[in-house]
Amino acid sequence: MTPGLRPADFKISERSTALTALQEELEGIPCTTEPQQLSKLSIDWHTFSPVLSEKLAGKRADIVYFPTSEAEVIRIIQACVRHRIPLTPRGAGTGNYGQAVPLEGGVVLDITRMQSILWTKGGIMRVQPGVKLMAMEKEARKTGWEVRMAPSTFRTATVGGFVSGGFGGIGSITYGVLRERGNILGLQVVTMEAEPQILELRGEAVHQVSHAWGVNGIITEMEMPLGMAYPWAECIVVFDDFMQSARFCQRLGESDGIVKRMISLHAWPIPSYFVALKPYLPEGSHAALLLIAENSLEPLADLVKEWGGQITYTKPAAVCVGGTTSSTGKGITLMEYGYNHTTLHARTADPSLTYIDCLFPADPDLKAMEYLYRTLAEEMMIHIEYLRLNGKVTALGGQLVRYTSEARLREIMQIHRDQGVHVHDCHDFTLDSLQKKDASNRNQQLELKKRTDPLGLLNPGKLKAWMEWQAQQTGSPSM
Amino acid sequence: MTPGLRPADFKISERSTALTALQEELEGIPCTTEPQQLSKLSIDWHTFSPVLSEKLAGKRADIVYFPTSEAEVIRIIQACVRHRIPLTPRGAGTGNYGQAVPLEGGVVLDITRMQSILWTKGGIMRVQPGVKLMAMEKEARKTGWEVRMAPSTFRTATVGGFVSGGFGGIGSITYGVLRERGNILGLQVVTMEAEPQILELRGEAVHQVSHAWGVNGIITEMEMPLGMAYPWAECIVVFDDFMQSARFCQRLGESDGIVKRMISLHAWPIPSYFVALKPYLPEGSHAALLLIAENSLEPLADLVKEWGGQITYTKPAAVCVGGTTSSTGKGITLMEYGYNHTTLHARTADPSLTYIDCLFPADPDLKAMEYLYRTLAEEMMIHIEYLRLNGKVTALGGQLVRYTSEARLREIMQIHRDQGVHVHDCHDFTLDSLQKKDASNRNQQLELKKRTDPLGLLNPGKLKAWMEWQAQQTGSPSM
């Protein structure tokens, strides 16, 4: 050790030397070290959470690479392994758990230039992970298919990022969530080793890597099943009574004779945040935003009437077919008002808002929902996406919460749990907290990581189970 | 009254005079009075039931008309009303409740020549009621659509007959049953009056006439929603253990990532009756017959493996697309082994078999099914069609029963009820018995009949509620 240097300095200096060497070895692969770019490409939409914003503040990559091929990914991996530099993969950064934040700096692997659609046949599309959902949809529609599900961020979100960090999306009301058998057919993954292996995971094995935030392998190819493309109309339905609107949405979800792609419900005042939709959202009304097959519009109108709602807006399907209208940048699509976009629009109007993620229990009387709606009216607004989960129409809550403190936020989460609502902790940056319910899946992720990332360089700090296991191995106390 | 003639003779003679007058007035509309034809066109597949066979024996039309247009239907109605002659509408006669049997003779209105497809647009097809389901499928596939659901008799069955007497069919595992909102968009109905009205029923009002066996109006046009056409592969999966096969089918039904059109389950020895499928049905094994979207075959294979089944037969989708293969008469389609065809094939091998119709309760442990499977093993074979009902995957039983007596058959039905199974009484020829559960629907049918068939000439004897109401009106004792 050079005299006068403290150990911490030495580590920095070591990293710096290593990075210099890595950069030389990776000559020719596009990259950036421009500070503003580094900052931008080291964050995601975890900024929705004041808790995560604070905890993840200042975490920044040292360098961001933009590979375009698997070969380049392999070169980057080899260099990182050689120099013991952490590597955090990243899609478009529209996730909101901090999954793309490089906790220990190092390399961020931006996959957005891996945009090839490798092939499409028989309703299956094989792609590189950086393909945007909207590009997949456009390509699929050329042969009469469409993507089964997509996040509200489909315009920018990559399919790799969606599969690595998403749960479900627009389309899940028909096809269930990503985790559902058959919604991801295959994932090709490169391991984080001196001699990287290329694994083709298929069947249930894909879930060792899906929603694993890149902690146990870098996805380089993906095989996704498609759905037959419907002409989707978009509708806004408004209700005076919130519980009535929730019962309507549940019934609509369970009406299999009405084909649909999205049922997104927003308690007032959430609709007030949807500025561009203002003419269709009467003051004080709760709004359901729907994507409905054109040939189901008449039965939808009947159902709305029966439940005492009012259709204030209908955009015919013709405009939507052939990729979303919005692909040209023109027009509004309701797809950009549900899921994460709800929080985005709300926070644009009021940055003091945050959100919680939860699954309501199956209950025809919606007791938990009603209790929470009444009890937390002052500080919470209910936002629900309806989707199919294990064959049942389920309400996925994305409640907006007026943030006061982390303690109160956690109290609100606990109030949900006390009502039998399953809460995903979206204010913690570990996979473990988010997926508490699914310990077997976390174990699978851990087991794979032992094989694919023995040095623990992939997206470090995100899988607590790994850190605990490592502590056991070295005999040091677990964190 | 002519001396020497008894009242009964007089009635016959009156009917005969009336019929002669009717025939003269309907000159030009194709008809038959040829005895063999009359017999053939006065029955349906109620012969599956020894009870109904006995009760309905000898009931025969006096004349059968084959109108080709609504105008001809109206002429026939007017003549029947003028001469007080009963009129019983009939599709292809593949129903099995005796709904097409003219209990009081008179005119049978055979709609099979009303075969025009009026228009197809935006995933909706408007047709005359005599269009065969297979013809609709072929036409729909020209523009990338398919029929949402069809009976196993799709080759001959008319859409009018299906809607008038069917519950659900192949496709109901995705779209729910006919009764589900949105699966019938409109029905045009001609009333049984001296001046027939033409009613266009839409929305929930269609169910006043759907599954009403023509007791309250003659359907002359129908507007049916379509589904996007999938390339369907066909598979046979076999299991050693029946309960395991039933759990597999339920799971498959609830796997929304696997797109499917049919899940038809047959306890051994039912598979032994499927002669043409013999090579794929090992002795003693229980068989699930499946229609699965081609891009779901891989996840299906995984699921089968996980549940310990074995795929013995796969027919790729390419063969099935563009209308069913079988449209050319070549090849086998599994669609002709489920639903009513199961009973048909079984009875071909063993005419002593009959069946019962039931809905199993939602129960993840399948207790009722297991109890019945074990308890009635000697005299009953379980056959299940899985379909969506009110948004939930439900097991529709079409059990085959070794018939000994009506009393024992009714005991078996009661044993089902005791287990919480809902039994449709398919051994009674009244709508009321079959639809016991849905009294509100029966009332709607009755209310419509009061307006549309004041003389009670339409398919007489099938709606008990009507007969009771009539008895009340005239003060005579109800039947």
Chai-1 contact restraints between the chains, C-beta under 6 A:
chainA,res_idxA,chainB,res_idxB,connection_type,confidence,min_distance_angstrom,max_distance_angstrom,comment,restraint_id
A,G122,B,E294,contact,1.0,0.0,6.0,A-B,restraint_1
A,G122,B,N295,contact,1.0,0.0,6.0,A-B,restraint_2
A,G123,B,N295,contact,1.0,0.0,6.0,A-B,restraint_3
A,I124,B,N295,contact,1.0,0.0,6.0,A-B,restraint_4
A,G144,B,G144,contact,1.0,0.0,6.0,A-B,restraint_5
A,Y175,B,D256,contact,1.0,0.0,6.0,A-B,restraint_6
A,Y175,B,G257,contact,1.0,0.0,6.0,A-B,restraint_7
A,G176,B,D256,contact,1.0,0.0,6.0,A-B,restraint_8
A,G176,B,G257,contact,1.0,0.0,6.0,A-B,restraint_9
A,E180,B,D256,contact,1.0,0.0,6.0,A-B,restraint_10
A,E180,B,G257,contact,1.0,0.0,6.0,A-B,restraint_11
A,R181,B,S255,contact,1.0,0.0,6.0,A-B,restraint_12
A,R181,B,G257,contact,1.0,0.0,6.0,A-B,restraint_13
A,R181,B,P299,contact,1.0,0.0,6.0,A-B,restraint_14
A,G182,B,G257,contact,1.0,0.0,6.0,A-B,restraint_15
A,G182,B,I258,contact,1.0,0.0,6.0,A-B,restraint_16
A,G182,B,S296,contact,1.0,0.0,6.0,A-B,restraint_17
A,G182,B,P299,contact,1.0,0.0,6.0,A-B,restraint_18
A,N183,B,G257,contact,1.0,0.0,6.0,A-B,restraint_19
A,L185,B,E298,contact,1.0,0.0,6.0,A-B,restraint_20
A,G203,B,D302,contact,1.0,0.0,6.0,A-B,restraint_21
A,P225,B,N295,contact,1.0,0.0,6.0,A-B,restraint_22
A,M228,B,M228,contact,1.0,0.0,6.0,A-B,restraint_23
A,M228,B,Y230,contact,1.0,0.0,6.0,A-B,restraint_24
A,Y230,B,M228,contact,1.0,0.0,6.0,A-B,restraint_25
A,E254,B,N390,contact,1.0,0.0,6.0,A-B,restraint_26
A,E254,B,G391,contact,1.0,0.0,6.0,A-B,restraint_27
A,S255,B,R181,contact,1.0,0.0,6.0,A-B,restraint_28
A,D256,B,Y175,contact,1.0,0.0,6.0,A-B,restraint_29
A,D256,B,G176,contact,1.0,0.0,6.0,A-B,restraint_30
A,D256,B,E180,contact,1.0,0.0,6.0,A-B,restraint_31
A,D256,B,R388,contact,1.0,0.0,6.0,A-B,restraint_32
A,G257,B,Y175,contact,1.0,0.0,6.0,A-B,restraint_33
A,G257,B,G176,contact,1.0,0.0,6.0,A-B,restraint_34
A,G257,B,E180,contact,1.0,0.0,6.0,A-B,restraint_35
A,G257,B,R181,contact,1.0,0.0,6.0,A-B,restraint_36
A,G257,B,G182,contact,1.0,0.0,6.0,A-B,restraint_37
A,G257,B,N183,contact,1.0,0.0,6.0,A-B,restraint_38
A,I258,B,G182,contact,1.0,0.0,6.0,A-B,restraint_39
A,E294,B,G122,contact,1.0,0.0,6.0,A-B,restraint_40
A,N295,B,G122,contact,1.0,0.0,6.0,A-B,restraint_41
A,N295,B,G123,contact,1.0,0.0,6.0,A-B,restraint_42
A,N295,B,I124,contact,1.0,0.0,6.0,A-B,restraint_43
A,N295,B,P225,contact,1.0,0.0,6.0,A-B,restraint_44
A,S296,B,G182,contact,1.0,0.0,6.0,A-B,restraint_45
A,E298,B,L185,contact,1.0,0.0,6.0,A-B,restraint_46
A,P299,B,R181,contact,1.0,0.0,6.0,A-B,restraint_47
A,P299,B,G182,contact,1.0,0.0,6.0,A-B,restraint_48
A,D302,B,G203,contact,1.0,0.0,6.0,A-B,restraint_49
A,R388,B,D256,contact,1.0,0.0,6.0,A-B,restraint_50
A,N390,B,E254,contact,1.0,0.0,6.0,A-B,restraint_51
A,G391,B,E254,contact,1.0,0.0,6.0,A-B,restraint_52
A,G391,B,V393,contact,1.0,0.0,6.0,A-B,restraint_53
A,V393,B,G391,contact,1.0,0.0,6.0,A-B,restraint_54
